[in-house]
Every structure is written in C-alpha cells, then in structure tokens.
Amino acid sequence: MARRPRCISPRLVYSAALYALAPLIIQRVRREQLPAYPRRQRLGLGLNLSDAQGLPTLWLHCASVGEVRAARPLIEALLARYAGHRLLVTTMTATGAEQVSALAGRLDASAAARLAHRFVPLDWPGSARRFVARVRPALAVMFETELWPNLLNACRRAGVPVAVVNGRLSPRAFARYRRVRPLMRQALAHVSWLAAKSAADAERFAKLGMAAERTDVVGSLKFEVFPDAAAQAVGERLRAAVGKRPVWVAGSTRDGEEAALLDAHAALRKRYPEALLVLVPRHPQRFDAVADECRAAGFALARRSRDERVTQETAVYLGDTLGELGALYAAGDVAFVGGSLVPLGGQNVVEPASLGRPVLTGPSLENFEDVAEPLKAAGALEPVADARALAQALIGAFDDPARARKRGRAGRAVVAEQRGALERTLAGLGRLVAPDDRFA
C-alpha cells in the first residue's frame, strides 16, 4: 500500500524562505534603521530586561509610530490595571521606539519605571524562541495585523496566551494574506483571542482561518483618543505666535504627496496670501528633503527643529520633530491627514477630529475605513481627489469659518460617541491574564 506523502508545514517553508533571504533582510535592516539601532535585538539577543526585576511581563507589539500612537490608551490602561506587571512594548522601527520614549516621558514615575521598549526580533525560528525565552511574557498582545508565524509558534511552545487587539485586515492586506492562507491558518491557530475592529475585519480573519469562538468585535481603539492637555497648550502658544492668519496642518505626509500639498497651498495663497501651511512628514529621514522641496517651490520656510520663528513672510512651517503631531494639529484651523493622496491607505484621522478640527484627506483611506465612515457621515471628514480639489476645499473652509467650526464640533462628537473599545478590549485581556485585585 503506497504511503501518503507527508505534508510539509507551511511555517517550515516560510522559515526556509526567510533563511534564504537572510542576507537581503539584514542589508535592508542596516540601511533603513538609525545609527543607534541595536541590531542584536533583531536576533533575540541583548534584551537586558533588568529594570523592574521580579515583576511578570506583559508584552505588546506595535509595528511603528502610528501603531504606538493608536495604542497609547491601551498602554496607559495596562500599566494602571496591571500595576504588579512590567509592560514591554516592542516595535520594528527606531521611530516607533522614540514614540514609546515620548510616551514614557508623560507618565508618572511609577508607571514609567514599569514601561520598557525593545526591538522585535526578525521572525527567524531561533530569534523568536530566544526572545520569548528571555522575556517570558505572561501575555503577548499583537496590535492590528502583526501576525508573525514563528513568534506566534514560540509563544505556543512556551505556553504564552496571545491576543490580537484592534485587529484589522484591509481589503489589500487580506488579498496578500489569502495567497498564503495555509500559513496564516496555522499562525492564527495560536491566537487565543482576536479583538476585531469591525465585523468586516472579523469576517476577513475568519476566511484566513481564525476561529469564530475566539473572536469578538469590539470596535476601534483609535476612537479612544483624548486630547492631551499639554499638547494643546503647546499648540495654543504656537497659534498665538503665528497670529490671526489662515493656518492648515498637513500631518503624516508621505513621499510623493508633498508636491500636491504645496500646489494646493500655492492656490490657497492666491486667495489668502497670508495663509500658513504647517507640514509634518511622517518619516524623520525625509525632513531635509521635504525642506528642500518647499524652498524649491518658492516658499519661505521655518523649521521647528531649529526653533526658527514664524514671521509674516513664512509660508510653510515644517514640523520636523517627533511626538508633536497633536500639538501641531491643535495650532491649525483645518487638518489634512496624509498617506491618502498616494495609494498607501491613509493615516489616523481621529486625532485631529478629537481636537475639533474639520478633516480633509485624499481618496486612499483603506486602512482607516472603520473610523473614517462615521466621520464622513457626520460631515466632519471630506475626501478630496487631488491638489486642485484640496485647494478648493481649503478655500471653502476659510471662506466660511462658521461652517468649518461646525464640522469640527461634529467630528469631536463622533469620537466621543464611538468610544468603548478600550473597556471591551481590557475585559477580553482580563480573561487571559487576570488584572490586579482592585480591578478583578
């Protein structure tokens, strides 16, 4: 009787491909990260978790800056509810690490002492095993779509429960993952609980193999944003220094997008010559290039990182610092959220809406559909197709400031109404690892 051929594990095939690509992966890591990036952590080494020694560890993994910002309410709540635990936040990028550091600086001393950051290891089997063995987390929490098969497998082998929170799968991401469905089914089998942002996200995860009995739809943590009083104060001081002139803020802008924004600003200044654009690129390695682009377009520029004063002649103020996007949004009358005039799926539209600012975006919002829809329905968010449409929308906002303020108030109301995902997420995590007695 012929033997049935033995099936090869999809994870083993995936791991073999990673090993084969190791030279290219390492080269890319070295090229893209900042000089201070501790590369040994990419191998699950050099973790040096001696701070808060003796406390059990909760591990939260976020990809980069945007995810850390979105996870801020969860980070603060975990530190409060699990006061007898240390919280380790991992990121893939150095800018994500800087965002964690900025968050720690806003915490009280007790909470800050229990918050640590390290870089997530590359998803090679050995690196994943070393990381989990050294950290020994009581719980692993993956934010949004961070599904690394070998890390999830290492957690399973070590008996670590895994939760995916704010779980999302955009149509584009789902199409990619569907091509490797056997691998994703195997990885999702190690997930103890999925907190999906929406029913559509839950359905996409189910089609990849996530069990319905381990899935709950809890809503989006992005609506859990509360304006930071200190950031608002910084924004108010900046606005007072700028004076009474039309100000719009373009935040989290991406490569290929600034040219259109500068074209729109030029058109706006034909009607409002004193208008000021506060331009905040998403990635710090592009700050100098964007400054050069502004000057080449003929705009008088001031840079925040150099503490350059905004004068009446200044047409563009470059927000080339980290961790100040909220403050800069607070300094403007209208917000444009980047990553949306180029086909990248958009960035977080909730932050400026929570500040009561009317929000403009480009047409690409796939990554933020769930939060964008209620804002659009309330008239608080307006997508525009291109630079010309953006200029028209800006002119309309400054021509009718009362209507713009009404749209801003509507957005702030939507954010308040949509809150609740944080408590539902914490309740689900509490079923995996019980919180401290006062929250039990």
C-alpha positions in Angstrom: 0.0 0.0 0.0 1.5 3.3 -1.0 2.2 5.8 1.7 0.5 9.1 1.6 3.1 11.9 1.0 3.9 13.7 4.2 2.7 17.3 4.2 5.4 19.9 4.8 4.4 22.5 7.4 3.7 25.9 5.8 5.7 27.5 8.7 8.8 25.4 7.8 8.6 26.5 4.2 8.2 30.1 5.3 11.2 29.8 7.7 13.3 28.3 4.9 12.5 31.2 2.7 13.5 33.7 5.4 16.8 32.0 5.9 17.4 32.0 2.2 16.7 35.7 2.1 18.7 36.5 5.3 21.5 38.5 3.5 18.9 40.8 1.9 16.9 41.1 5.1 19.9 42.1 7.1 21.1 44.5 4.5 17.7 46.2 4.5 17.6 46.5 8.3 21.1 48.1 8.3 20.1 50.5 5.5 16.7 51.6 7.0 17.4 52.0 10.7 19.0 54.8 12.6 22.7 54.5 13.7 21.7 53.8 17.3 19.5 50.9 16.3 20.7 47.8 18.4 20.8 45.2 15.7 21.5 42.3 18.2 17.9 42.6 19.4 16.8 41.6 15.9 18.3 38.1 16.8 16.5 38.0 20.2 19.8 39.0 21.9 20.8 41.9 24.1 17.4 42.4 25.6 18.8 43.3 29.1 15.5 43.4 30.9 16.8 44.0 34.4 14.6 47.0 35.1 11.6 46.3 37.3 13.2 42.9 38.0 10.9 40.3 39.6 7.7 41.6 38.0 5.9 39.4 35.5 5.8 40.9 32.0 3.1 41.8 29.6 4.3 42.1 26.0 2.7 44.4 23.5 4.0 44.6 19.9 3.3 47.6 17.7 4.8 48.0 14.2 5.8 51.6 14.2 4.9 55.2 15.1 1.3 55.2 14.1 0.5 51.9 15.9 2.2 53.1 19.1 0.2 56.3 19.0 -3.0 54.4 18.4 -2.1 52.0 21.3 -1.4 54.8 23.7 -4.7 54.5 25.6 -4.2 50.7 25.9 -0.6 51.2 27.1 -1.7 53.6 29.8 -4.6 51.3 30.8 -2.5 48.2 31.0 0.0 50.0 33.3 -2.8 51.1 35.5 -4.7 47.8 35.6 -1.7 45.6 35.9 0.3 47.6 38.4 2.1 44.4 39.5 3.4 43.8 36.0 6.0 45.3 33.7 4.9 46.3 30.2 7.3 45.6 27.4 6.5 47.4 24.1 8.3 46.2 21.0 8.4 48.0 17.6 10.0 47.3 14.3 11.4 50.8 13.8 13.6 53.3 15.7 10.9 56.0 15.2 8.5 53.7 17.0 11.0 53.4 19.8 11.2 57.1 20.1 7.4 57.3 20.3 7.4 54.9 23.2 10.1 57.0 24.9 8.0 60.1 24.4 5.0 58.4 25.9 7.1 57.3 28.9 8.0 60.9 29.5 4.4 61.8 30.0 3.7 59.0 32.6 4.1 59.3 36.3 7.4 57.9 37.7 5.9 54.6 38.9 4.3 53.7 35.6 7.3 54.9 33.6 9.6 52.6 35.6 7.5 49.6 34.5 7.4 50.5 30.8 10.2 49.2 28.7 11.0 49.2 24.9 12.9 46.7 22.9 13.0 45.9 19.1 11.1 42.9 18.0 13.3 40.1 16.6 13.3 39.1 13.0 10.9 36.2 12.5 13.5 33.5 12.2 12.7 30.5 14.4 15.8 30.8 16.6 15.4 34.5 17.1 11.7 34.1 18.0 12.5 31.3 20.5 15.3 33.3 22.2 13.1 36.4 22.5 10.2 34.5 24.1 12.5 32.5 26.4 14.3 35.7 27.6 11.1 37.8 28.0 8.9 35.1 29.4 5.7 37.1 29.0 2.6 36.3 30.9 0.7 37.5 27.9 1.6 38.5 24.3 -0.6 41.2 22.7 -0.2 41.9 18.9 -1.5 45.2 17.7 -3.6 45.3 14.5 -2.1 43.0 11.9 1.2 42.0 13.5 1.0 38.2 12.7 4.5 36.7 12.7 4.3 32.9 12.4 7.5 32.0 14.2 6.8 34.4 17.1 3.3 33.1 17.5 4.6 29.5 17.4 7.3 30.3 20.0 4.5 31.7 22.3 2.5 28.5 21.8 5.5 26.3 22.7 6.2 28.4 25.8 2.5 28.3 26.9 2.1 32.1 26.4 -1.5 33.2 25.6 -1.7 35.5 22.5 -4.2 38.2 21.8 -4.6 40.3 18.7 -6.1 43.7 19.6 -7.5 46.4 17.3 -7.4 43.6 14.8 -7.8 44.8 11.2 -7.3 43.4 7.7 -7.8 46.0 4.9 -9.0 44.5 1.6 -5.5 45.0 0.3 -3.9 43.2 3.2 -6.5 40.4 3.0 -5.7 39.8 -0.6 -2.0 39.4 0.2 -2.6 37.1 3.2 -5.0 35.0 1.2 -2.2 34.0 -1.1 -0.5 32.3 1.9 -3.7 31.1 3.6 -2.3 27.8 4.9 0.5 29.7 6.7 -2.0 32.2 8.1 -4.4 29.4 9.2 -1.5 27.8 11.1 -0.4 31.1 12.7 -4.0 32.1 13.7 -4.4 28.7 15.4 -2.0 30.0 18.1 -4.1 33.2 18.8 -6.1 32.8 22.0 -8.4 35.8 21.4 -8.9 38.3 18.5 -10.5 41.7 19.2 -11.5 42.8 15.8 -12.2 46.4 14.9 -15.3 45.7 12.8 -17.5 42.9 11.6 -15.8 43.2 8.2 -12.4 42.7 9.7 -13.6 39.7 11.7 -15.0 38.1 8.6 -11.7 38.5 6.8 -9.8 36.9 9.7 -12.3 34.1 9.6 -11.7 33.4 6.0 -8.0 33.1 6.8 -8.8 30.5 9.5 -9.4 32.4 12.7 -11.9 30.5 14.9 -15.2 32.4 15.4 -15.5 31.3 19.0 -12.2 33.1 19.8 -13.2 36.3 18.0 -15.1 39.3 19.3 -15.9 42.6 17.5 -15.0 45.3 20.0 -14.6 48.5 17.9 -11.6 50.6 17.2 -9.1 51.7 19.8 -8.4 54.7 17.5 -11.5 56.3 18.9 -10.1 56.1 22.4 -8.1 59.3 21.8 -8.4 62.0 24.4 -6.8 65.4 23.6 -3.6 65.8 25.5 -3.8 69.0 27.6 0.0 69.6 27.4 0.0 69.2 23.6 -3.0 71.5 23.3 -1.2 74.1 25.4 1.8 73.9 23.1 -0.5 74.3 20.1 -2.2 77.3 21.6 1.2 79.0 22.2 2.3 78.3 18.6 -1.0 79.7 17.3 -0.7 82.8 19.4 2.8 83.3 18.0 1.5 82.8 14.4 -1.3 85.4 14.8 -4.6 85.7 13.1 -4.0 84.2 9.7 -5.4 81.1 8.0 -3.5 78.0 9.2 -3.9 74.5 7.9 -1.9 71.5 9.1 -0.9 68.6 6.8 0.1 65.7 9.1 1.8 62.3 8.5 2.6 63.2 4.9 4.3 60.6 2.7 6.8 60.6 -0.2 5.2 61.8 -3.4 2.5 63.7 -1.5 4.2 67.0 -0.6 4.3 68.2 -4.2 0.5 68.1 -4.4 0.1 69.8 -1.0 2.5 72.6 -2.0 0.5 73.1 -5.2 -2.7 73.3 -3.1 -1.1 75.8 -0.8 0.0 78.0 -3.7 -3.6 78.0 -5.0 -4.9 78.9 -1.5 -2.4 81.8 -1.1 -3.7 83.4 -4.3 -6.9 84.0 -2.3 -5.4 84.2 1.1 -1.8 85.5 0.7 -1.1 85.2 4.4 -2.1 81.5 4.7 0.3 79.3 6.5 0.9 75.6 5.9 2.2 73.5 8.9 3.7 70.5 7.1 4.5 67.4 9.2 6.2 64.5 7.2 5.7 61.1 8.8 9.3 59.8 8.5 12.2 61.8 10.0 14.7 60.6 7.4 12.7 62.8 4.9 12.7 66.0 6.8 15.7 67.6 5.0 14.4 66.5 1.5 10.9 68.0 2.3 12.6 71.2 3.4 14.5 71.4 0.1 11.2 70.7 -1.8 9.5 73.6 0.0 12.3 76.0 -0.8 12.4 74.8 -4.4 8.7 75.6 -4.7 9.4 79.1 -3.7 8.0 79.1 -0.2 9.7 80.9 2.7 10.3 78.2 5.3 10.8 77.9 9.0 11.8 74.7 10.7 10.6 73.7 14.1 13.6 71.5 14.9 15.8 74.6 14.6 13.4 76.8 16.7 13.1 79.2 13.7 10.5 81.9 14.3 7.3 82.1 12.1 7.2 85.6 10.6 4.6 87.2 8.4 6.8 86.1 5.4 6.8 82.5 6.4 4.6 80.4 4.1 5.4 76.9 5.4 6.3 75.8 8.9 8.0 72.4 8.8 7.1 70.2 11.8 10.4 68.3 11.7 10.2 66.9 15.3 8.9 63.7 16.8 5.9 63.3 19.1 4.4 66.7 18.4 1.8 66.0 15.8 -1.1 66.5 18.2 0.3 69.9 19.3 0.7 71.0 15.7 -2.9 69.9 14.7 -4.1 72.0 17.7 -2.4 75.0 16.2 -4.3 74.9 12.9 -7.9 75.7 11.7 -8.1 72.8 9.3 -6.3 69.4 9.2 -5.2 67.3 6.2 -4.2 63.8 7.1 -1.6 62.3 4.8 -0.8 58.9 3.3 -4.1 59.4 1.4 -3.2 61.3 -1.8 -0.9 58.5 -2.6 -2.2 54.9 -2.6 -1.0 54.0 1.0 -4.3 53.6 2.8 -4.2 56.8 4.8 -3.2 57.7 8.4 -5.1 58.3 11.7 -8.0 60.7 11.0 -9.3 60.5 14.6 -6.6 62.6 16.3 -7.4 65.9 14.5 -11.2 65.1 14.8 -10.9 64.7 18.5 -9.4 68.2 18.7 -12.5 69.6 16.9 -10.8 70.3 13.6 -12.5 69.7 10.3 -10.6 67.0 8.5 -9.5 66.6 4.8 -7.9 63.6 3.3 -7.1 62.1 -0.1 -9.1 59.3 -1.6 -6.9 56.4 -0.2 -8.4 55.5 3.2 -8.5 51.7 3.1 -6.6 51.3 6.4 -9.0 53.6 8.3 -12.3 52.8 6.7 -13.9 51.9 10.0 -13.1 55.2 11.7 -13.5 57.3 8.5 -17.0 56.3 7.7 -18.8 57.7 10.8 -16.8 60.9 10.5 -17.8 61.2 6.8 -21.4 60.6 7.7 -21.3 63.4 10.2 -19.7 65.8 7.7 -16.6 66.0 9.7 -14.3 64.4 7.2 -14.1 65.3 3.5 -12.0 63.2 1.0 -10.6 65.1 -2.0 -9.3 63.7 -5.2 -6.2 65.8 -5.9 -4.4 69.1 -5.3 -7.0 71.2 -7.1 -9.8 69.7 -5.1 -7.8 70.1 -1.9 -7.3 73.8 -2.6 -11.0 74.3 -3.3 -11.9 72.6 0.0 -9.4 74.8 1.9 -10.7 77.9 0.3 -14.2 76.8 1.2 -13.2 76.3 4.8 -11.6 79.7 5.2 -14.4 81.4 3.3 -17.0 80.0 5.7 -15.2 79.6 9.1 -18.5 79.1 11.0 -19.3 76.1 8.9 -15.8 74.7 9.3 -16.1 75.1 13.1 -19.5 73.2 13.0 -17.8 70.4 11.1 -15.1 70.3 13.7 -17.6 70.0 16.5 -19.4 67.2 14.7 -16.2 65.3 14.4 -15.4 65.7 18.1 -18.9 64.4 18.9 -18.4 61.3 16.7 -15.2 60.5 18.5 -16.9 60.8 21.9 -19.9 58.6 20.8 -17.6 55.8 19.3 -15.6 55.3 22.5 -15.9 52.0 24.4 -13.5 49.7 22.6 -10.8 50.1 25.3 -13.0 48.7 28.1 -14.1 45.8 25.9 -10.5 45.1 25.0 -9.4 45.2 28.6 -12.2 42.8 29.5 -11.1 40.3 26.9 -7.5 40.5 28.0 -8.6 40.1 31.6 -9.9 36.7 30.7 -6.5 35.6 29.6 -4.5 37.2 32.4 -6.4 38.5 35.5 -5.7 42.1 36.3 -4.7 43.2 39.8 -7.1 42.7 42.7 -8.6 46.2 42.6 -9.8 45.6 39.0 -10.8 42.0 39.4 
